[in-house]
Amino acid sequence: MTVIVRYAGDGDAEGFARVRRAALPFMLATPEQLVFDWTHAHPDSHARPFVAVAGDGAIVGTVQLGIAHDSPEPGIGSLNVYVDPAHQGLGAGTLLLRAAEEHLARHGARTLYSWVLDAPEHRAWAGRRGYSPSRSAHFLRLDLAGTELPPLQAPPSGVELLTAGDFAADPRPLFELDAVTSADEPGDVRVAMDDYAHWRETTWNHPLLDRALTTVAVVDGVPAAFSVAQTDGLGRYNTGMTGTAPAFRGRGLAKLVKNASLHRAREAGCTEAFTGNDAGNGPMLAINKWFGYEIAATEVRHVRTLG
């Protein structure tokens, strides 16, 4: 069967989301989210998704890519290739990878990062194409409908639990909390968040962000910790980020906000909860195990240097 690769358009969003859910069912993917992401991509990221299309017109593979425009290190690109498991072996992954590498190289990328499922065939595929493994990360799943959550706890004295919706008039304090907690998040690429307007446009207004379920711990009037909730309208809930500002760590605030968010999600009708963890982030893995999350899959970050 002939496969061609081309840039994706808004009309491809349904097929793009379908492939993503088939290849990696532990991440939320909706057509609305994808169109939003493509439309609002930062111009310096040069983000252009590709699709692999079979002879019958069906989308069988995808790649999302971009330049790390918010990193202080220049020339870092990322690409993640996903092929529908029912259509593997047609060469779609190789064609997508080649197109993505050429696109990123044209826009100055010299170091490329890509997540690869931790299975022998996937790792071997990446190795044959010049990629070397680095760190690992887990996808975790919680049966939200069938698992008993830890009981809700009253906030300590001086701590108030709010939702993201309570900051609708002025979300800048949440941007500042997001920036400080992301600064030391485990990863290969350092991130410096300093563009509030872009954050407000792309994060605060993102279609997956559930402001009613996103929970914030405020200590003496200062946002200190938060658990960012994403939902897809299909009963699936994802923790986009759980973080505590450095000055407030060690007080159990991460558990507090995540537990409150999970209880709210179940009450709202969510039946599955997902999250991701760097394999080396022991404290967060322990928290998620306490909630009842189980590892559903593992990915390995691979890196290749161009030129």
Secondary structure, 3 states (H helix, E strand, C coil): CCEEEEECCHHHHHHHHHHHHHHCCCCCCCHHHHHHHHHCCCHHHCCCCEEEEECCCCEEEEEEEEECCCCCCCCEEEEEEEECHHHCCCCHHHHHHHHHHHHHHHCCCCEEEEEEECCHHHHHHHHHCCCEEEEEEEEEEEECCCCCCCCCCCCCCCEEEEEHHHHCCCCHHHHHHHHHHHCCCCCCCCCCCCCHHHHHHHHHCCCCECCCCCEEEEECCEEEEEEEEEECCCCEEEEEEEEECHHHCCCCHHHHHHHHHHHHHHHCCCCEEEEEEECCCHHHHHHHHHHCCEEEEEEEEEEEECC
